Amino acid sequence: MVHRPVRHALAFALVLIAALSALRRGPRSFSPIPEPPAAPSPALVVDPNTASLETLESLPGIGPTLARRIIEGRSAGGYERIDDLRRVRGIGERTLSRLRPRLRIGARSEVSQEAHSDGHRDEVRHEVTAHEGERVGPLE
């Protein structure tokens, strides 16, 4: 039979060993609270009738070949509606649905700098739409 002080000493030793063992393993890694996704940068809205090769290539799903085909399609009368891009070989309904929010016929985006009171500047894209009868050309 073990005396009461010895039992207390054994219990204390076990607790001490468990604590040292936990410290040796290091702190538990808790998964941090996920941060909300960053706000997407303003999307460039382009007119397929006036956009440069580089601008077209920046669109999702458009590489150099499709960009060249879009530009070549301008010589066949251009694009009066977004759906006219279906004439371009390689642009199907799925690609067009991805592009649709980024395309406007007769529209362009302008980039401006927005100054803040603390002195830093943000790049902001503004969509500019042509008025009826107004020709919209490439940005300069």
Residue frames as a rotation matrix with the C-alpha (Angstrom) as fourth column:
MET 1
0.577 0.817 0.000 0.00
0.817 -0.577 0.000 0.00
0.000 0.000 -1.000 0.00
VAL 2
-0.419 -0.719 0.555 1.37
0.731 -0.630 -0.264 3.41
0.539 0.295 0.789 -1.04
HIS 3
-0.316 0.239 -0.918 1.09
0.765 -0.508 -0.395 6.34
-0.561 -0.828 -0.022 1.34
ARG 4
0.677 0.736 0.015 -0.87
0.636 -0.575 -0.515 9.40
-0.370 0.358 -0.857 0.43
PRO 5
0.478 -0.518 -0.709 2.17
-0.383 -0.850 0.362 11.74
-0.790 0.099 -0.605 0.00
VAL 6
-0.597 -0.710 0.373 3.80
0.011 0.458 0.889 9.24
-0.802 0.535 -0.265 -2.34
ARG 7
-0.036 0.674 0.737 0.65
0.920 0.311 -0.240 9.05
-0.391 0.670 -0.631 -4.47
HIS 8
0.830 0.320 -0.456 0.58
0.198 -0.934 -0.296 12.84
-0.521 0.156 -0.839 -4.72
ALA 9
0.004 -0.927 -0.376 4.23
-0.457 -0.336 0.823 12.87
-0.889 0.168 -0.425 -5.71
LEU 10
-0.613 -0.177 0.770 3.61
0.465 0.707 0.532 10.23
-0.639 0.685 -0.351 -8.41
ALA 11
0.419 0.841 0.342 0.59
0.841 -0.216 -0.497 12.13
-0.344 0.495 -0.798 -9.77
PHE 12
0.700 -0.233 -0.675 2.62
-0.192 -0.972 0.136 15.36
-0.688 0.035 -0.725 -9.81
ALA 13
-0.395 -0.913 0.098 5.46
-0.215 0.196 0.957 13.59
-0.893 0.357 -0.274 -11.64
LEU 14
-0.319 0.356 0.878 3.08
0.823 0.564 0.070 12.23
-0.470 0.745 -0.473 -14.29
VAL 15
0.778 0.618 -0.108 1.56
0.516 -0.728 -0.452 15.67
-0.358 0.296 -0.886 -14.85
LEU 16
0.377 -0.738 -0.559 5.04
-0.405 -0.674 0.617 17.20
-0.833 -0.006 -0.553 -15.08
ILE 17
-0.578 -0.584 0.570 6.17
0.196 0.578 0.792 14.56
-0.792 0.569 -0.220 -17.62
ALA 18
0.125 0.722 0.681 3.04
0.938 0.139 -0.319 15.14
-0.325 0.678 -0.659 -19.73
ALA 19
0.860 0.191 -0.472 3.61
0.123 -0.977 -0.172 18.91
-0.495 0.090 -0.864 -19.68
LEU 20
-0.030 -0.957 -0.289 7.28
-0.424 -0.250 0.871 18.60
-0.905 0.148 -0.398 -20.65
SER 21
-0.488 -0.077 0.870 6.39
0.582 0.714 0.390 16.18
-0.651 0.696 -0.303 -23.42
ALA 22
0.555 0.773 0.308 3.84
0.780 -0.355 -0.515 18.64
-0.288 0.526 -0.800 -24.82
LEU 23
0.692 -0.367 -0.622 6.36
-0.274 -0.930 0.245 21.49
-0.668 0.001 -0.744 -24.70
ARG 24
-0.355 -0.899 0.256 8.94
-0.105 0.311 0.945 19.38
-0.929 0.309 -0.205 -26.49
ARG 25
-0.207 0.374 0.904 6.52
0.887 0.461 0.013 18.68
-0.412 0.805 -0.427 -29.35
GLY 26
-0.983 -0.151 0.106 5.88
0.180 -0.908 0.378 22.40
0.040 0.390 0.920 -29.72
PRO 27
-0.512 0.843 -0.168 2.62
-0.471 -0.438 -0.766 24.26
-0.718 -0.313 0.621 -29.90
ARG 28
-0.185 0.554 0.812 -0.24
0.670 0.676 -0.308 22.63
-0.719 0.487 -0.496 -31.70
SER 29
-0.990 -0.116 -0.077 -0.88
0.019 -0.658 0.753 24.06
-0.138 0.744 0.654 -35.09
PHE 30
-0.100 0.994 -0.050 -4.35
0.419 -0.004 -0.908 25.41
-0.902 -0.112 -0.416 -35.28
SER 31
-0.370 0.017 0.929 -5.68
0.919 -0.141 0.368 26.21
0.138 0.990 0.036 -38.70
PRO 32
-0.882 0.009 -0.471 -6.06
0.135 -0.953 -0.271 29.97
-0.451 -0.303 0.839 -38.91
ILE 33
0.213 0.972 -0.095 -9.35
0.304 -0.158 -0.939 31.53
-0.928 0.171 -0.330 -39.79
PRO 34
-0.253 -0.335 0.908 -9.32
0.953 0.074 0.293 31.78
-0.166 0.939 0.301 -43.57
GLU 35
-0.619 -0.011 -0.785 -9.09
0.034 -0.999 -0.012 35.31
-0.785 -0.034 0.619 -44.83
PRO 36
0.555 0.830 0.053 -11.75
0.142 -0.032 -0.989 36.48
-0.820 0.557 -0.136 -47.22
PRO 37
0.111 -0.531 0.840 -10.58
0.972 0.234 0.020 36.38
-0.207 0.814 0.543 -50.83
ALA 38
-0.621 -0.411 -0.668 -8.97
0.279 -0.911 0.302 39.56
-0.733 0.001 0.680 -52.01
ALA 39
0.483 0.789 -0.380 -11.13
-0.064 -0.401 -0.914 41.75
-0.873 0.466 -0.143 -54.15
PRO 40
0.221 -0.410 0.885 -10.39
0.903 0.429 -0.027 41.01
-0.369 0.805 0.465 -57.78
SER 41
-0.684 -0.488 -0.543 -8.61
0.227 -0.849 0.477 43.70
-0.694 0.203 0.691 -59.66
PRO 42
0.184 0.809 -0.559 -10.86
-0.443 -0.439 -0.781 45.71
-0.877 0.392 0.278 -61.92
ALA 43
0.013 -0.112 0.994 -11.45
0.655 0.752 0.076 43.74
-0.755 0.650 0.083 -65.10
LEU 44
-0.740 -0.309 -0.597 -10.46
-0.264 -0.684 0.680 45.30
-0.618 0.661 0.425 -68.35
VAL 45
0.325 0.865 0.381 -13.45
0.340 0.269 -0.901 45.62
-0.882 0.422 -0.207 -70.66
VAL 46
-0.671 -0.685 -0.284 -12.41
-0.084 -0.310 0.947 45.65
-0.737 0.659 0.150 -74.30
ASP 47
0.529 0.710 -0.465 -13.93
-0.568 -0.111 -0.816 46.18
-0.631 0.696 0.344 -77.70
PRO 48
0.195 -0.486 0.852 -12.89
0.427 0.824 0.373 43.32
-0.883 0.291 0.368 -80.00
ASN 49
0.798 0.158 0.581 -13.05
0.601 -0.270 -0.752 45.76
0.038 0.950 -0.310 -82.93
THR 50
0.752 -0.483 0.448 -10.31
-0.307 -0.859 -0.410 48.00
0.583 0.171 -0.794 -81.54
ALA 51
0.829 -0.421 0.368 -8.32
-0.307 0.206 0.929 46.00
-0.467 -0.883 0.041 -78.96
SER 52
0.113 -0.893 -0.435 -4.64
-0.983 -0.037 -0.180 45.34
0.145 0.448 -0.882 -79.59
LEU 53
0.194 -0.159 -0.968 -3.17
-0.213 0.957 -0.199 41.86
0.958 0.244 0.151 -79.89
GLU 54
-0.795 -0.587 -0.153 -1.69
0.046 0.192 -0.980 42.13
0.605 -0.786 -0.126 -76.38
THR 55
-0.587 0.654 0.477 -5.00
-0.803 -0.395 -0.446 43.28
-0.103 -0.645 0.757 -74.89
LEU 56
0.396 0.757 -0.520 -6.88
-0.803 0.561 0.204 40.41
0.446 0.337 0.829 -76.50
GLU 57
-0.118 -0.540 -0.833 -4.28
0.008 0.839 -0.545 37.93
0.993 -0.071 -0.095 -75.20
SER 58
-0.899 -0.220 0.379 -4.96
-0.341 -0.192 -0.920 39.18
0.275 -0.956 0.098 -71.65
LEU 59
0.052 0.988 0.148 -8.53
-0.977 0.020 0.210 37.88
0.205 -0.156 0.966 -71.86
PRO 60
-0.194 -0.115 0.974 -9.28
-0.590 0.807 -0.022 34.46
-0.784 -0.579 -0.224 -70.31
GLY 61
0.296 0.288 0.911 -8.88
0.305 0.875 -0.376 31.64
-0.905 0.389 0.171 -72.82
ILE 62
1.000 0.016 0.016 -7.40
0.021 -0.370 -0.929 33.82
-0.009 0.929 -0.371 -75.55
GLY 63
0.226 -0.971 0.074 -3.88
0.498 0.180 0.848 33.08
-0.837 -0.155 0.524 -76.65
PRO 64
-0.490 -0.531 -0.691 -1.85
-0.251 -0.673 0.695 34.51
-0.835 0.515 0.197 -79.53
THR 65
-0.932 0.136 0.336 -3.58
0.360 0.464 0.809 32.39
-0.046 0.875 -0.482 -82.19
LEU 66
-0.010 1.000 -0.014 -7.14
0.998 0.010 -0.063 33.31
-0.063 -0.015 -0.998 -81.18
ALA 67
0.136 0.005 -0.991 -6.14
0.281 -0.959 0.034 36.95
-0.950 -0.283 -0.132 -80.72
ARG 68
-0.826 -0.477 -0.301 -4.80
-0.167 -0.303 0.938 37.02
-0.539 0.825 0.170 -84.31
ARG 69
-0.709 0.619 0.339 -7.98
0.686 0.496 0.532 35.37
0.161 0.610 -0.776 -85.58
ILE 70
0.220 0.784 -0.581 -10.13
0.821 -0.471 -0.324 37.97
-0.527 -0.405 -0.747 -83.80
ILE 71
-0.172 -0.369 -0.913 -8.10
-0.134 -0.910 0.393 40.76
-0.976 0.190 0.107 -85.39
GLU 72
-0.979 -0.176 0.106 -8.35
0.063 0.234 0.970 39.08
-0.195 0.956 -0.218 -88.81
GLY 73
-0.346 0.930 0.126 -12.13
0.933 0.355 -0.057 38.89
-0.098 0.097 -0.990 -88.33
ARG 74
-0.064 0.274 -0.960 -12.30
0.241 -0.929 -0.281 42.67
-0.968 -0.249 -0.007 -88.24
SER 75
-0.808 -0.320 -0.495 -11.50
-0.365 -0.388 0.846 42.78
-0.463 0.864 0.197 -91.94
ALA 76
-0.804 0.591 0.073 -14.65
0.497 0.599 0.628 40.71
0.327 0.541 -0.775 -92.60
GLY 77
-0.017 0.843 0.538 -16.85
0.191 -0.525 0.829 43.55
0.981 0.117 -0.152 -91.37
GLY 78
-0.716 -0.320 0.620 -15.90
-0.494 -0.396 -0.774 43.58
0.493 -0.861 0.126 -87.71
TYR 79
-0.676 0.462 -0.574 -18.17
0.673 0.704 -0.226 42.60
0.300 -0.539 -0.787 -84.87
GLU 80
-0.387 0.638 0.666 -21.54
-0.275 -0.769 0.577 44.28
0.880 0.040 0.473 -84.37
ARG 81
0.694 0.580 0.426 -22.53
-0.622 0.187 0.760 42.01
0.361 -0.793 0.491 -81.45
ILE 82
-0.088 -0.715 0.693 -20.58
-0.902 0.353 0.249 39.88
-0.423 -0.603 -0.676 -79.01
ASP 83
0.444 0.351 0.825 -22.16
-0.100 0.934 -0.344 36.77
-0.891 0.070 0.449 -80.56
ASP 84
0.900 -0.158 -0.405 -20.43
-0.424 -0.108 -0.899 37.63
0.099 0.981 -0.165 -83.86
LEU 85
-0.040 -0.973 0.229 -17.22
-0.990 0.070 0.125 36.33
-0.138 -0.222 -0.965 -82.29
ARG 86
0.336 0.226 0.914 -18.62
-0.214 0.964 -0.159 32.82
-0.917 -0.143 0.372 -82.84
ARG 87
0.973 -0.018 -0.229 -17.45
-0.227 0.075 -0.971 33.27
0.035 0.997 0.069 -86.46
VAL 88
0.152 -0.987 0.059 -13.86
-0.968 -0.161 -0.195 33.07
0.201 -0.027 -0.979 -85.20
ARG 89
0.468 -0.056 -0.882 -12.54
-0.102 0.988 -0.117 29.53
0.878 0.145 0.457 -85.51
GLY 90
-0.506 -0.663 -0.552 -11.75
0.431 0.360 -0.827 28.27
0.747 -0.657 0.103 -82.00
ILE 91
-0.905 0.300 0.302 -14.31
-0.424 -0.578 -0.698 30.39
-0.035 -0.759 0.650 -80.14
GLY 92
-0.543 0.748 -0.380 -17.25
0.446 0.641 0.625 28.27
0.711 0.170 -0.682 -79.07
GLU 93
0.421 0.843 0.336 -20.11
0.070 -0.399 0.914 28.91
0.904 -0.361 -0.227 -76.70
ARG 94
0.662 -0.202 -0.722 -18.04
0.746 0.273 0.608 28.04
0.074 -0.941 0.331 -73.62
THR 95
-0.472 -0.881 -0.021 -15.21
0.881 -0.472 0.003 30.42
-0.012 -0.018 1.000 -74.50
LEU 96
-0.440 0.372 0.817 -17.69
0.229 -0.833 0.503 33.12
0.868 0.409 0.282 -75.44
SER 97
0.664 0.732 -0.156 -19.53
0.324 -0.093 0.941 32.78
0.674 -0.675 -0.299 -72.12
ARG 98
0.258 -0.674 -0.692 -16.20
0.935 -0.004 0.353 33.28
-0.241 -0.739 0.630 -70.29
LEU 99
-0.705 -0.626 0.334 -15.40
0.704 -0.675 0.220 36.33
0.088 0.390 0.917 -72.41
ARG 100
0.056 0.855 0.516 -18.84
0.747 -0.378 0.546 37.96
0.662 0.355 -0.660 -72.43
PRO 101
0.752 0.287 -0.593 -18.42
0.634 -0.560 0.533 39.98
-0.180 -0.777 -0.603 -69.18
ARG 102
-0.025 -0.885 -0.464 -15.09
0.462 -0.422 0.780 41.35
-0.886 -0.195 0.420 -70.46
LEU 103
-0.775 -0.237 0.586 -16.29
0.628 -0.185 0.755 42.43
-0.070 0.954 0.293 -73.92
ARG 104
0.193 0.817 -0.543 -18.32
0.338 -0.575 -0.745 45.41
-0.921 -0.040 -0.387 -75.05
ILE 105
-0.117 -0.140 0.983 -18.87
0.987 -0.130 0.099 46.51
0.114 0.982 0.153 -78.61
GLY 106
0.242 0.153 0.958 -18.12
0.320 -0.945 0.070 50.23
0.916 0.290 -0.278 -78.77
ALA 107
0.992 0.053 0.115 -16.62
-0.091 -0.328 0.940 50.34
0.088 -0.943 -0.320 -75.28
ARG 108
0.120 -0.983 -0.140 -13.17
0.201 0.162 -0.966 50.77
0.972 0.088 0.217 -73.89
SER 109
0.749 0.019 -0.662 -11.55
0.662 -0.003 0.750 51.00
0.012 -1.000 -0.015 -70.52
GLU 110
0.384 -0.666 0.640 -9.40
-0.182 -0.734 -0.655 53.84
0.905 0.135 -0.403 -69.38
VAL 111
0.241 -0.410 -0.880 -6.86
0.900 0.433 0.045 53.52
0.363 -0.803 0.473 -66.64
SER 112
0.398 -0.136 0.907 -6.46
-0.199 -0.978 -0.060 56.38
0.896 -0.156 -0.416 -64.21
GLN 113
-0.592 -0.611 -0.526 -4.60
0.484 0.252 -0.838 56.92
0.644 -0.751 0.146 -60.97
GLU 114
0.578 0.787 0.215 -6.69
0.180 -0.379 0.908 57.60
0.796 -0.486 -0.360 -57.89
ALA 115
-0.510 -0.813 0.280 -4.81
-0.047 -0.299 -0.953 59.51
0.859 -0.499 0.114 -55.21
HIS 116
0.428 0.573 -0.699 -5.51
0.698 0.282 0.658 58.97
0.574 -0.770 -0.279 -51.52
SER 117
0.898 -0.001 0.440 -5.01
-0.219 -0.868 0.445 61.38
0.381 -0.497 -0.780 -48.64
ASP 118
0.727 -0.662 0.182 -2.01
-0.002 0.263 0.965 59.39
-0.686 -0.702 0.190 -47.40
GLY 119
0.090 -0.737 -0.670 -0.21
-0.777 -0.473 0.415 59.89
-0.623 0.484 -0.615 -50.71
HIS 120
-0.699 -0.369 0.612 -0.44
0.051 0.828 0.558 56.41
-0.713 0.422 -0.561 -52.22
ARG 121
-0.279 0.563 -0.778 -2.14
-0.924 -0.378 0.058 55.89
-0.261 0.735 0.625 -55.57
ASP 122
-0.207 0.311 0.927 -4.34
0.095 0.950 -0.298 53.08
-0.974 0.026 -0.226 -56.87
GLU 123
-0.961 -0.038 -0.273 -4.77
-0.270 -0.079 0.960 52.13
-0.058 0.996 0.066 -60.49
VAL 124
-0.249 0.952 0.180 -8.47
-0.007 0.184 -0.983 52.25
-0.969 -0.246 -0.039 -61.37
ARG 125
-0.941 0.027 0.336 -10.11
0.336 0.171 0.926 51.16
-0.032 0.985 -0.170 -64.61
HIS 126
-0.317 0.862 -0.395 -13.14
-0.268 -0.481 -0.835 53.09
-0.910 -0.158 0.384 -65.81
GLU 127
-0.377 0.273 0.885 -15.39
0.821 0.540 0.183 51.80
-0.428 0.796 -0.428 -68.55
VAL 128
-0.506 0.209 -0.837 -16.12
-0.378 -0.926 -0.002 54.37
-0.775 0.315 0.547 -71.22
THR 129
-0.181 0.539 0.823 -18.96
0.737 0.628 -0.249 53.65
-0.651 0.561 -0.510 -73.61
ALA 130
-0.973 -0.169 0.155 -19.41
0.227 -0.638 0.736 55.41
-0.025 0.751 0.659 -76.93
HIS 131
-0.234 0.917 -0.324 -22.54
-0.244 -0.378 -0.893 57.43
-0.941 -0.130 0.312 -77.51
GLU 132
0.433 0.481 0.762 -24.59
0.565 0.515 -0.645 56.56
-0.703 0.710 -0.049 -80.54
GLY 133
0.942 -0.063 0.329 -22.68
0.278 -0.404 -0.872 57.51
0.188 0.913 -0.363 -83.67
GLU 134
0.622 -0.769 0.146 -19.43
-0.769 -0.565 0.300 58.22
-0.148 -0.299 -0.943 -81.80
ARG 135
0.599 -0.507 -0.619 -16.42
-0.088 0.727 -0.681 56.27
0.796 0.462 0.392 -82.96
VAL 136
0.810 -0.389 0.439 -14.40
-0.463 0.034 0.886 54.67
-0.360 -0.920 -0.152 -80.17
GLY 137
0.550 -0.699 -0.458 -10.80
-0.368 0.289 -0.884 54.00
0.750 0.654 -0.098 -81.08
PRO 138
0.314 -0.504 -0.805 -7.90
0.717 0.682 -0.148 52.41
0.623 -0.530 0.575 -79.22
LEU 139
0.907 -0.059 -0.417 -6.60
0.308 -0.584 0.751 54.07
-0.288 -0.810 -0.512 -76.06
GLU 140
0.550 -0.754 0.360 -3.59
0.181 -0.313 -0.932 56.28
0.815 0.578 -0.036 -76.57
